[in-house]
Amino acid sequence: MSFENIVLLGIVIVLGIMLFKQSEAPASKNKKREQITGKIRFISEQTGEVIEMNLIDHSKKSVKEFSEETFLANAKLAFQLITESFTKGDVSNLKKLLIPELYAVFEQEVLARKEKKHVVDFSLICFDSVKILNKSVNKEEVTVQFVTEQINLLKDAEGKVIEGDEMSVATVTDTWTFKRKNKTKWVVSATKSGAVYG
């Protein structure tokens, strides 16, 4: 038997004993399970190459995979809440869902609208499509494109339409970038919008 095979056999035996001992230990919810960590290095007899093996820590829970389906469902809810809050002038909701720099822009627009006594008449009719355009390698930033059918009118104090077309539904393409704030929460860090009236 070659030296390399003897070393591999020894590793298998050691790992088997360690796993056997763990299986014999009484289960306890309050006792923290020991972590098996570290590396084993040995030299191949045939090539002289240094071979390295990682001991896997099975006590750690696997990191939950990023689900595009779940993310897009939540992104749609965020889109509805932010657009409705913006048109109603509800800055308290906006502050929770936008980064400070973007919130300042939205707040300024809301205050300017109130000062002029302008009113927004907004209706989100449907989502034509919602898709991810880009996401960072670590999934910390995700850019989403929303294509929606909506009615979005800006009216003056007398109710006269000064922006938008009340006779047609607009197809609006919004591109938003979501940034992870913590493990469970996302905020919007950038927005871009364009409307086509049919």
Secondary structure, DSSP 8 states (H G I E B T S, - for coil): --HHHHHHHHHHHHHHHHHHHHHHS---SSS-------EEEEE-TTT--EEEEE---TTS-------HHHHHHHHHHHHHHHHHHHHHT-HHHHHHHB-HHHHHHHHHHHHHHHHTT-EEEEEEEEEEEEEEEEE-TTSSEEEEEEEEEEEEEEE-TTS-EEES-TTS-EEEEEEEEEEE-SSS-EEEEEEEEEEEE-
